[in-house]
Amino acid sequence: MQIAEALRLPLSQDLSGFVSLLRRLGVPHRVSEEAGEQVVRVPQEFAEQVRELYARCPDGEGLGVEPARRGGVLRQLRGHPLSALMILVTLVVAAITALGENLDAVRWLSFTGFRIEGEYAYFASLGATLEAGQWWRLFTPMFIHFGWLHLAMNALWYWELGRRIEIRQGPLALLGLTLLFGLASNLAQHLYGGAGIFGGLSGVLYGLLGHCWLFQKLAPSPAYRLPPGVVVLMLAWLLICLTGVIELVSFGSVAIANAAHVSGLVAGCATGIIGGLLSRARRG
């Protein structure tokens, strides 16, 4: 493993916060004093990303992995405005739709419009929906959640993955990826499962996971260095869902949008490969 000099700073610069951040991210590093300066050395593949990370977070704050302390939550929210906004919108929609129970509200956010007559729901076609100019429906199902557990897990995972992309590639990149993965997963679920009510950020989350995973493989970055076992855990859960065992043990009370998960993951892997290759090319 080749070691490279990432930073050379005056002795007066307090590096304790930044070094602590590197430690929490699991980035191997060594700090030494040379010729009256502090020198930070890391593996060659991390050198450029550590410089970028220091430019953004010289005191070790802002990446969302600092220990909880007074004001820490507010600092994290301010440091990741788009991630925070997405979660806020999701919570507001959960309140308005009563976690999927308020069908009058859900019908304005579902992939296609529908009406209920008696015990039956009649759904408009996708073509008729788009002809009516209701383009927002292509994206809004990702904000609909069914139950507190569904909402809490998706919000937590979006915060975990979204803020990494926001700090590494910026809020506009995170917004673009979220919309892309939302569109891909919603469209795939509609085409595979047919007309119906579905929702949740899960497809987007698998897209963000695939993006971080393969981007990190091609262009290692401290921000995309996921905790050990996360990718394996998420992929294992996807495979379990695909077997249908979740619906079986829940006696059909829980429906898993498998097409949304798979399509989101595929889209995320594609953007991760493209982004990783472009980042590697820029490094030269």
Secondary structure as the mmCIF struct_conf table of DSSP 4:
data_model
#
loop_
_struct_conf.conf_type_id
_struct_conf.id
_struct_conf.beg_label_comp_id
_struct_conf.beg_label_asym_id
_struct_conf.beg_label_seq_id
_struct_conf.end_label_comp_id
_struct_conf.end_label_asym_id
_struct_conf.end_label_seq_id
STRN STRN1 ILE A 3 PRO A 10
TURN_TY1_P TURN_TY1_P1 LEU A 11 SER A 12
BEND BEND1 GLN A 13 GLN A 13
HELX_RH_AL_P HELX_RH_AL_P1 SER A 16 LEU A 25
TURN_TY1_P TURN_TY1_P2 GLY A 26 GLY A 26
STRN STRN2 ARG A 30 GLU A 34
TURN_TY1_P TURN_TY1_P3 ALA A 35 GLY A 36
STRN STRN3 GLU A 37 PRO A 43
HELX_RH_3T_P HELX_RH_3T_P1 GLN A 44 PHE A 46
HELX_RH_AL_P HELX_RH_AL_P2 ALA A 47 ARG A 56
TURN_TY1_P TURN_TY1_P4 PRO A 58 ASP A 59
BEND BEND2 GLY A 60 GLY A 60
BEND BEND3 GLY A 62 GLY A 64
BEND BEND4 GLU A 66 GLU A 66
HELX_LH_PP_P HELX_LH_PP_P1 PRO A 67 ALA A 68
TURN_TY1_P TURN_TY1_P5 ARG A 70 GLY A 71
HELX_RH_AL_P HELX_RH_AL_P3 GLY A 72 GLY A 79
BEND BEND5 HIS A 80 HIS A 80
HELX_RH_AL_P HELX_RH_AL_P4 PRO A 81 ILE A 96
TURN_TY1_P TURN_TY1_P6 THR A 97 GLU A 101
HELX_RH_AL_P HELX_RH_AL_P5 LEU A 103 VAL A 106
TURN_TY1_P TURN_TY1_P7 ARG A 107 LEU A 109
BEND BEND6 SER A 110 THR A 112
STRN STRN4 PHE A 114 GLU A 117
TURN_TY1_P TURN_TY1_P8 GLY A 118 GLU A 119
STRN STRN5 TYR A 120 PHE A 123
HELX_LH_PP_P HELX_LH_PP_P2 ALA A 124 SER A 125
HELX_RH_AL_P HELX_RH_AL_P6 LEU A 126 GLU A 131
TURN_TY1_P TURN_TY1_P9 ALA A 132 GLY A 133
HELX_RH_3T_P HELX_RH_3T_P2 TRP A 135 LEU A 138
TURN_TY1_P TURN_TY1_P10 PHE A 139 PHE A 139
HELX_RH_3T_P HELX_RH_3T_P3 THR A 140 PHE A 143
BEND BEND7 GLY A 147 GLY A 147
HELX_RH_AL_P HELX_RH_AL_P7 TRP A 148 GLN A 169
HELX_RH_AL_P HELX_RH_AL_P8 PRO A 171 GLY A 193
BEND BEND8 ALA A 195 GLY A 196
BEND BEND9 LEU A 201 LEU A 201
HELX_RH_AL_P HELX_RH_AL_P9 SER A 202 LEU A 218
BEND BEND10 ALA A 219 ALA A 219
HELX_RH_3T_P HELX_RH_3T_P4 PRO A 222 TYR A 224
HELX_LH_PP_P HELX_LH_PP_P3 LEU A 226 PRO A 227
TURN_TY1_P TURN_TY1_P11 PRO A 228 GLY A 229
HELX_RH_AL_P HELX_RH_AL_P10 VAL A 230 THR A 243
TURN_TY1_P TURN_TY1_P12 GLY A 244 GLY A 244
HELX_RH_AL_P HELX_RH_AL_P11 VAL A 245 VAL A 249
TURN_TY1_P TURN_TY1_P13 SER A 250 GLY A 252
BEND BEND11 SER A 253 VAL A 254
HELX_RH_AL_P HELX_RH_AL_P12 ASN A 258 ARG A 283
#
